[in-house]
Amino acid sequence: MLKPQHNDVMILGAGAAGLMCAIEAGKRGRCVVVLEHNDTAGKKIRISGGGCCNFTNIHTAPGQFLSTNPHFAKSALARFTPDDFCRLVKKHGISFHEKKLGQLFCDINAQEIIDLLKKECAAVNAQILTSTSIKTVTKNAAHFHLKTNHGDFSCESLVVATGGLSIPPLGATDLGYRLAKQFAIKVNPCRPGLVPLLWRKNELAIFQDLSGLSVNARVSLNKILFDENILFTHKGLSGPAILQISSYWREGETITIDLLADVDILAELKTQHKSKTTLKNTLADYLPARLAEKLCQHFFADQPLNEISFHKMEKISDWLHGWIVTPAGTEGYAKAEVTVGGVDTTELSSKTMETNKITGLYFIGEVVDVTGHLGGYNFQWAWASGFVAGQSV
Ligand SMILES: Cc1cc2nc3c(=O)[nH]c(=O)nc-3n(C[C@H](O)[C@H](O)[C@H](O)COP(=O)(O)OP(=O)(O)OC[C@H]3O[C@@H](n4cnc5c(N)ncnc54)[C@H](O)[C@@H]3O)c2cc1C
């Protein structure tokens, strides 16, 4: 029987977090092998940010992350900042721009980020083994033992960087969560995040034909609010504000949409109370005409303003500022950008990402119960958690 190949560090998953960890561990002279079951590294990076990879956000702060322990991400985020990643991007001559709200994107495409990570891995002799399926992982007193279709391995440090459950065709599996459970590490319940929401039957019939229409709105749920676009789809609602709130939303909860957050529509209607202009045409000054028409058709009835009582104007205003929507569900992991939940942070050191129970076992990136808002935060978490683990493995 062949002797297992021994390495200092083995990393499961050649995504953003795994590759960053490999680079940092390699810089410390550790012998590193990354195992990836896809035929190439970084498949999710390639499609990220619409193909241009929103690789970080200059406004990164712990408040932009969801976690059962909101303080957990602080240490790693402070030790590897957006500036640190930008330095790496500049070193590789990759041009980038801020699209909006601190979101940094590649000018050309996301493949540049994958190439950067692969080059940095090569420079420190960190090896990436693709098309590798991991059959078993065990541990004896000193080492981890792995059986794969490319033979058996052993290592001192094992880093689980297998990501979340979103977009299975890109390689997402539950291996990370299964390994956590195997080693008696608590995993918090997972759900799709940054995901479009679905209409219930009644709303579907009303709004389906607005598919493609987008409007600025303030979307809120339990004191969390986002001011950005919402997009009507043929199944429900999407767009940045909806994706953001979806990470907080649980089955059965309602969300509130203020369609005119910056307009005092009641005052506008009242000042025009002698006008013969219809409600639909008045609302069309503030909202897309098709939406104004739809709302008048189904919720307000279209009338000239001079025939609408102040009381009814108040009701219309209340509705526009506080449209209550109860989504039927989400579009699920097939369309989610991230997985909310995961390996419980109380099991990990926030400084190294090593598990408290099993020496040498680390979890990094999206598999951990730390989920960023939309806008480059999830990659920043992947880089930062990979970086700190890389200093310790
Ligand atoms: C469509 C889309 C667009 C996105 N755009 C952005 C963006 O622009 N900005 C941003 O910040 N975030 C974005 N995200 C989120 C971001 O991609 C992830 O949060 C980030 O990639 C997580 O990094 P990770 O290394 O933890 O996991 P991943 O990047 O998912 O890497 C995990 C790796 O592990 C491998 N793996 C899984 N299971 C196994 C197994 N059983 N055996 C071997 N290997 C395995 C996977 O194939 C994968 O290569 C986007 C996500 C999606 C789905």
Ligand as a Chemical Component Dictionary entry (heavy atoms), coordinates in Angstrom:
data_LIG
# 
_chem_comp.id                   LIG 
_chem_comp.type                 NON-POLYMER 
_chem_comp.pdbx_formal_charge   0 
_chem_comp.three_letter_code    LIG 
# 
loop_
_chem_comp_atom.comp_id 
_chem_comp_atom.atom_id 
_chem_comp_atom.alt_atom_id 
_chem_comp_atom.type_symbol 
_chem_comp_atom.charge 
_chem_comp_atom.model_Cartn_x 
_chem_comp_atom.model_Cartn_y 
_chem_comp_atom.model_Cartn_z 
_chem_comp_atom.pdbx_ordinal 
LIG C1  C1  C 0 -23.847 34.435 -8.137 1  
LIG C2  C2  C 0 -22.997 34.894 -6.978 2  
LIG C3  C3  C 0 -22.384 36.126 -7.044 3  
LIG C4  C4  C 0 -21.626 36.577 -5.943 4  
LIG N1  N1  N 0 -21.018 37.786 -6.041 5  
LIG C5  C5  C 0 -20.310 38.249 -4.993 6  
LIG C6  C6  C 0 -19.603 39.482 -5.073 7  
LIG O1  O1  O 0 -19.551 40.111 -6.133 8  
LIG N2  N2  N 0 -18.985 39.930 -3.955 9  
LIG C7  C7  C 0 -18.952 39.208 -2.775 10 
LIG O2  O2  O 0 -18.354 39.659 -1.793 11 
LIG N3  N3  N 0 -19.545 38.013 -2.702 12 
LIG C8  C8  C 0 -20.206 37.514 -3.772 13 
LIG N4  N4  N 0 -20.800 36.283 -3.697 14 
LIG C9  C9  C 0 -20.591 35.484 -2.464 15 
LIG C10 C10 C 0 -19.174 34.884 -2.509 16 
LIG O3  O3  O 0 -18.982 34.267 -3.765 17 
LIG C11 C11 C 0 -18.969 33.860 -1.415 18 
LIG O4  O4  O 0 -19.380 34.374 -0.169 19 
LIG C12 C12 C 0 -17.499 33.456 -1.341 20 
LIG O5  O5  O 0 -17.142 32.858 -2.570 21 
LIG C13 C13 C 0 -17.262 32.481 -0.205 22 
LIG O6  O6  O 0 -15.945 32.038 -0.277 23 
LIG P1  P1  P 0 -15.572 30.588 0.282  24 
LIG O7  O7  O 0 -14.164 30.377 -0.100 25 
LIG O8  O8  O 0 -15.966 30.458 1.674  26 
LIG O9  O9  O 0 -16.504 29.603 -0.550 27 
LIG P2  P2  P 0 -16.494 29.296 -2.113 28 
LIG O10 O10 O 0 -15.938 30.435 -2.870 29 
LIG O11 O11 O 0 -17.868 28.836 -2.409 30 
LIG O12 O12 O 0 -15.452 28.085 -2.234 31 
LIG C14 C14 C 0 -15.714 26.818 -1.721 32 
LIG C15 C15 C 0 -14.973 25.820 -2.576 33 
LIG O13 O13 O 0 -15.093 24.539 -1.968 34 
LIG C16 C16 C 0 -15.364 23.599 -2.982 35 
LIG N5  N5  N 0 -16.054 22.457 -2.401 36 
LIG C17 C17 C 0 -17.302 22.415 -1.889 37 
LIG N6  N6  N 0 -17.598 21.174 -1.512 38 
LIG C18 C18 C 0 -16.511 20.402 -1.772 39 
LIG C19 C19 C 0 -16.235 19.028 -1.604 40 
LIG N7  N7  N 0 -17.161 18.189 -1.126 41 
LIG N8  N8  N 0 -15.025 18.566 -1.999 42 
LIG C20 C20 C 0 -14.095 19.421 -2.509 43 
LIG N9  N9  N 0 -14.312 20.725 -2.703 44 
LIG C21 C21 C 0 -15.518 21.224 -2.331 45 
LIG C22 C22 C 0 -16.233 24.353 -3.971 46 
LIG O14 O14 O 0 -16.242 23.732 -5.227 47 
LIG C23 C23 C 0 -15.570 25.709 -3.972 48 
LIG O15 O15 O 0 -14.549 25.803 -4.916 49 
LIG C24 C24 C 0 -21.518 35.784 -4.782 50 
LIG C25 C25 C 0 -22.114 34.530 -4.745 51 
LIG C26 C26 C 0 -22.839 34.074 -5.830 52 
LIG C27 C27 C 0 -23.463 32.702 -5.763 53 
# 
loop_
_chem_comp_bond.comp_id 
_chem_comp_bond.atom_id_1 
_chem_comp_bond.atom_id_2 
_chem_comp_bond.value_order 
_chem_comp_bond.pdbx_ordinal 
LIG C1  C2  SING 1  
LIG C2  C3  SING 2  
LIG C2  C26 DOUB 3  
LIG C3  C4  DOUB 4  
LIG C4  N1  SING 5  
LIG C4  C24 SING 6  
LIG N1  C5  DOUB 7  
LIG C5  C6  SING 8  
LIG C5  C8  SING 9  
LIG C6  O1  DOUB 10 
LIG C6  N2  SING 11 
LIG N2  C7  SING 12 
LIG C7  O2  DOUB 13 
LIG C7  N3  SING 14 
LIG N3  C8  DOUB 15 
LIG C8  N4  SING 16 
LIG N4  C9  SING 17 
LIG N4  C24 SING 18 
LIG C9  C10 SING 19 
LIG C10 O3  SING 20 
LIG C10 C11 SING 21 
LIG C11 O4  SING 22 
LIG C11 C12 SING 23 
LIG C12 O5  SING 24 
LIG C12 C13 SING 25 
LIG C13 O6  SING 26 
LIG O6  P1  SING 27 
LIG P1  O7  DOUB 28 
LIG P1  O8  SING 29 
LIG P1  O9  SING 30 
LIG O9  P2  SING 31 
LIG P2  O10 DOUB 32 
LIG P2  O11 SING 33 
LIG P2  O12 SING 34 
LIG O12 C14 SING 35 
LIG C14 C15 SING 36 
LIG C15 O13 SING 37 
LIG C15 C23 SING 38 
LIG O13 C16 SING 39 
LIG C16 N5  SING 40 
LIG C16 C22 SING 41 
LIG N5  C17 SING 42 
LIG N5  C21 SING 43 
LIG C17 N6  DOUB 44 
LIG N6  C18 SING 45 
LIG C18 C19 SING 46 
LIG C18 C21 DOUB 47 
LIG C19 N7  SING 48 
LIG C19 N8  DOUB 49 
LIG N8  C20 SING 50 
LIG C20 N9  DOUB 51 
LIG N9  C21 SING 52 
LIG C22 O14 SING 53 
LIG C22 C23 SING 54 
LIG C23 O15 SING 55 
LIG C24 C25 DOUB 56 
LIG C25 C26 SING 57 
LIG C26 C27 SING 58 
# 
